[in-house]
Amino acid sequence: MPLAAKARLLTASAALALALTALPGAAQEAPTIQITAFQQVVAETAAQDRDLAAFYRSHDFAPIWTGADKAHTDRRRALLAALSNVEDHGLPAAAYDVPALIEAMRTATTDADRARLDVRLSRLFLAYAADVQTGLLTPSDIDKSIVREVPLRDRAGYLTDLTTKDPEAFLASLPPQSAEYTRLMREKFRLEALVSSGGFGASVRGSAIKPGERGNDVVALRNRLMTMGYLPRSVSTTYDSAMEAAVQEFQRDHGLPDDGVAGAATLAELNVPAEDRLKSVIVAMERERWINRDLGDRHVLVNLTDFKAKIMDHGKVYFETRAVIGKNLSTHRTPEFSDVMEHMIINPTWNVPRSIAVSEYLPAFQRNAYSNSHLKLINARGQVVDRGSVNFAAYNARNFPFDIKQPPSARNALGLVKFMFPNPNNIYLHDTPAKSLFSRDVRAFSHGCIRLNDPFDFAYALLAWQSDTPEQLFKSHLNTGRETQVNLREPLPVHLIYRTAVGQPKGHMTYRRDVYGRDAAIWNALAREGVELHAVQG
């Protein structure tokens, strides 16, 4: 045996002996310790994993999986069943390699073999538990704008629960138990069956197909709608009222104006292959694992790809409004995270972020010191500075010494109210005087914060939980024209998410465009980990 291996074995043996003899009052003489080969090899094999080593040590290096009794047999059976079905969850089967595991079980004939197998099974179990419960990927490794804190579980807790609970029931409890995850799995199975039979069928040609038209393009549209489940079986060759209703339903499910005309945007969404929709679903399942925790009975939910902000109350939409999110620029994209809304500010002052001050307003002041007259220049002592006394040409992005503020007014960039959930990203929800942008289908225009189409109604909805006259309360502060902070009696969780596939309690899965390309990046990362698309036979 190599000297290094002997040293590791002696170290493991010493640690094992210490663990078995560290009893209160045992200080006078060292008893004779009978260390089995199984215990020695478990100690050595698990030593590089601190959590795993600690758990084995606390249980006298006894087997977790490879014992002969029913408890160990049940654990092995439950784990093998779970690992054999990882692809149901959009996880890579190759990462767990069940055939190799079964072969290792078959050929484990010595205590040393069984010890190494026991640790191997424990490592696979811990990897699977984390992957299926809180995600295979680390979000910020994919995109720095995904600053979500994944709710990782305690690894020792996984082992404790496995060894003290029914293993089959415990393993079944690991994936997200949300209704959304269930809907996503159901859609995954449906799409896999469709892919196996040719997907959604032939693409639909043409630039626009309107009600009343006939011809090959109408037939192709009819066939695709039938395959997707939007239209009952039909032999009509005319764009009739049934087809128009089906197109309208499809448009609503894909965030499009439901005018019943299969125009360019509608046809683009209709022609997305089933394989791409399947990728969106698998990515959404991974994203659901990233937020696998209690979101709060009441919470604010903003799906960036849907351009909407919702107040949720016990699983139902309590209030909903259109939203504008950050432009698709590296400096403007709205990040994804969760935090807690604590208060609203009525008649807010806009403290212009330094990035905007030096990149947009400083160049404007250099051209004309009195431009943007609605803004005030503030020095380090908090005093308003006369712009005529400033040589703006002497400053750049590094040495510009002033703050820029916009006082409360109807023209304020934040509008008349903002909703605060203090966070390091300096993101919040707010009103805006730029109302025309809410009529667009794709609403990515801001510097990163989220603008609301109906901010007053949003405020009334929040205040209704703490006031019998929420509108009167809000307007009493608004009418003063003064900046006023109104605290929420019960702070409200806020979740900024990004989903291109979202389920509904009833009806079809809804899909949105990947406006920032984040889901494409996540899919590529999943593929690198070994996740594959699978067609299944119906």
Summary of the structure (lengths in Angstrom):
residues: 538
radius of gyration: 30.0
end to end distance: 55.2
largest distance: 98.6
contacts: 1604
relative contact order: 0.11
helix: 44%
strand: 15%
